[in-house]
Amino acid sequence: MRSIFALLLLALGAGAAHGAERVVNIFNWSDYIDPTVLEDFTRETGVKVVYDTFDSNEVLETRLLAGSAGYDVVVPSATFLQREIKAGVFRPLDKSKLPNLKNVWPDIAMRLSRYDPGNAFAVNYMWFTTGIAFNVAKIKERIGDKPIVSWDQALKPDNLRKFADCGVYVLDSPEDLFSTTLNYLKLDPNSKEPGDIRRAADLLSGLRRYIKKFHSSEYINALANGDICLAIGWAGDSFQARNRAREAANGVEIAYVIPQEGALMSLDNLAIPKDAPHPDEAHLFIDFLLRPDIAARNTKVTHFANGVADSRPLVDKEIADNPAIYPDTAAMRKLFTVTAPDLAIQKIVTREWTRVKTGR
Ligand code: N2P
């Protein structure tokens, strides 16, 4: 009798576990996925998605270092990933649970391995440049027919001044702005020399009075609505702005350029925190994103190039053949990458960035 009772309890317990809802907690950048992909994932796997967004690596890093944020999948940029791996915040990927790893783009995986040796902790999601997005008509009104081709037009005070009245936003990202400015100053964009970082900060702080806001996601709508005329921003976001304006048929035309001096190329990557509550579901989700058809849908909506080579033929030509989204070999040569500063230099970077934003 007793054993029958025990068996019954066991069966009930197993039944409850079986019926329990499976969940995956995602923390991703804003405007960075096709929302219908999340619905399809749940429909196919039965795993519910709890989805939360951020727009800065600093915010993600603070959460990760505090531990137990409850996230199963996060999306750090490669530089931050590199430092966070060293801090021990990630769980190594179980590659046996990622059959779609066969779809990753070898060149992109190789670039990522510079930050994550052996691609042990992360797989690339999207990659992109940091350039200049602008309102074609408003810029023309102010500088005539000369299109924006150089960082000169955004980083020289006398030039940026001309756009202050129609609104300038700049990414709230010291990594993007310091490397871009160092490159413009013909210094090493990856310099960790405090003196170099100070020079970049001096230049940017001199532009402060012409900048309406430092923000890393609001510029999409601000450009699309015609509220601002220039942004230092990310490729995909800028093309999303162009599309939102076209959909609204509001007469706003947005363009994005990789200036002739070159631009920062960054990689954003999928990783699983060490204390993720649902690691199996995390692997299932990452593997889903590595399906070429799914990666293509995410690129179609976000206008960011993804890390799955076989998805490219499935992406509309307008995106797949756009060298500002998928740079060709010539454009690729003008791109530079950076590595993570150690914590001591990071402190200087943070301090100098505060100085830039306060214009001191
Ligand atoms: C998505 C922005 C992602 C690029 N809106 C910056 N990591």
Boltz pocket constraint, residues with backbone or C-beta under 6 A from the ligand:
constraints:
  - pocket:
      binder: B
      contacts: [[A, 29], [A, 30], [A, 31], [A, 32], [A, 77], [A, 216], [A, 217], [A, 234], [A, 237], [A, 268]]
      max_distance: 6.0
